[in-house]
Amino acid sequence: MAVAATDKDSGKYGQIMYSLVSGNDYGLFRLNRRTGEITVVRPLTKTSQIYRLSISATDGSGLTSDRNADVIVSVVDTKQKPAVFQQARYSFSVDEDVPVNFIVGTVSASGEHNFFHR
């Protein structure tokens, strides 16, 4: 999984660096500062556990995003079949001035719909 941010600046000022702000209290996750890719460092042993990660983005001039990305990682029992998504990757774009609770996109998995809000 990965987070992604964009910046209209070019060159070094448009380069984005990511940082894990909170939610990694047990050191279970690693964030690639350049790509925004989140990986699991070691096995997640607790089932039915939810981890909430907060990730910020900073551009090349040192400006930090107004709002952090909230990433929710849900651990399910190995006996439970994982959700099967209709697409391998989803990507959504949204203007920064859309109202709160604006539906950004829909992701389909195992016939269910989950809604992501700004």
C-alpha positions as CSV (number, residue, x, y, z in Angstrom):
1,M,0.0,0.0,0.0
2,A,1.2,3.6,-0.6
3,V,0.2,7.2,-0.1
4,A,0.8,9.8,-2.8
5,A,0.8,13.6,-2.8
6,T,1.5,16.0,-5.7
7,D,3.0,19.4,-5.8
8,K,2.7,21.9,-8.7
9,D,6.3,23.1,-8.2
10,S,9.0,21.7,-10.4
11,G,12.5,20.5,-9.7
12,K,13.7,20.0,-6.2
13,Y,10.8,22.2,-4.8
14,G,8.3,19.8,-6.2
15,Q,9.8,16.7,-4.7
16,I,7.7,15.1,-2.0
17,M,9.0,13.4,1.2
18,Y,6.7,11.4,3.4
19,S,6.9,10.8,7.2
20,L,5.0,8.6,9.6
21,V,3.5,11.0,12.2
22,S,1.7,8.5,14.4
23,G,0.2,5.1,14.7
24,N,3.4,3.0,14.5
25,D,3.9,2.6,18.2
26,Y,5.0,-1.0,17.9
27,G,7.3,-0.4,15.0
28,L,5.3,-2.8,12.8
29,F,5.3,-0.6,9.6
30,R,8.0,1.0,7.5
31,L,7.4,4.1,5.3
32,N,9.5,4.8,2.3
33,R,10.1,8.5,2.6
34,R,10.5,9.0,-1.2
35,T,7.8,6.7,-2.6
36,G,5.2,6.8,0.2
37,E,5.1,3.0,0.1
38,I,4.1,1.4,3.5
39,T,5.3,-2.1,4.2
40,V,4.9,-4.5,7.2
41,V,8.2,-5.1,9.0
42,R,7.2,-8.2,10.9
43,P,4.2,-10.5,11.2
44,L,1.1,-8.9,12.6
45,T,0.0,-11.5,15.2
46,K,-3.1,-10.0,16.7
47,T,-6.2,-10.7,14.7
48,S,-9.2,-8.4,14.4
49,Q,-6.7,-5.5,15.1
50,I,-6.9,-2.1,13.4
51,Y,-3.9,0.2,13.1
52,R,-4.4,3.8,12.3
53,L,-1.4,5.5,10.7
54,S,-1.0,9.2,10.1
55,I,1.3,10.3,7.3
56,S,2.4,13.8,6.3
57,A,3.9,15.0,3.1
58,T,6.6,17.8,2.8
59,D,7.7,19.4,-0.4
60,G,11.2,20.4,-1.4
61,S,10.9,23.9,0.1
62,G,9.9,22.5,3.5
63,L,6.1,23.1,3.3
64,T,4.1,20.4,5.0
65,S,0.7,19.3,3.9
66,D,-2.2,21.0,5.6
67,R,-3.7,17.7,6.5
68,N,-2.1,14.3,7.1
69,A,-3.2,11.2,5.3
70,D,-5.0,8.7,7.5
71,V,-4.3,5.1,6.6
72,I,-6.2,2.3,8.3
73,V,-4.7,-1.2,8.3
74,S,-7.1,-4.0,9.3
75,V,-5.7,-7.4,10.3
76,V,-8.0,-10.3,9.8
77,D,-7.8,-13.9,11.0
78,T,-5.9,-16.2,8.5
79,K,-9.0,-18.4,8.4
80,Q,-11.0,-15.6,7.0
81,K,-10.9,-15.1,3.3
82,P,-9.4,-11.7,2.4
83,A,-11.4,-9.2,0.3
84,V,-10.9,-9.5,-3.4
85,F,-10.8,-6.1,-5.1
86,Q,-12.1,-5.6,-8.6
87,Q,-8.9,-3.6,-9.5
88,A,-5.3,-4.1,-8.4
89,R,-4.9,-0.4,-7.8
90,Y,-7.3,2.6,-7.3
91,S,-6.3,6.2,-7.6
92,F,-8.5,9.2,-6.8
93,S,-7.8,13.0,-7.2
94,V,-9.7,15.7,-5.4
95,D,-9.4,19.5,-5.3
96,E,-8.2,20.8,-1.9
97,D,-11.3,23.0,-1.5
98,V,-14.0,20.3,-1.7
99,P,-16.4,20.2,1.3
100,V,-15.9,17.8,4.2
101,N,-17.6,14.4,3.6
102,F,-17.4,14.8,-0.1
103,I,-17.2,11.3,-1.7
104,V,-13.9,11.1,-3.4
105,G,-14.3,7.6,-4.9
106,T,-15.6,4.1,-4.4
107,V,-13.7,0.9,-4.0
108,S,-15.3,-2.4,-4.7
109,A,-14.2,-5.6,-3.0
110,S,-16.0,-8.9,-2.8
111,G,-19.2,-7.2,-4.0
112,E,-19.2,-4.6,-1.2
113,H,-18.7,-0.9,-1.6
114,N,-16.6,1.2,0.7
115,F,-16.7,4.9,0.6
116,F,-13.7,7.2,1.2
117,H,-14.4,10.7,2.4
118,R,-12.2,13.7,2.5
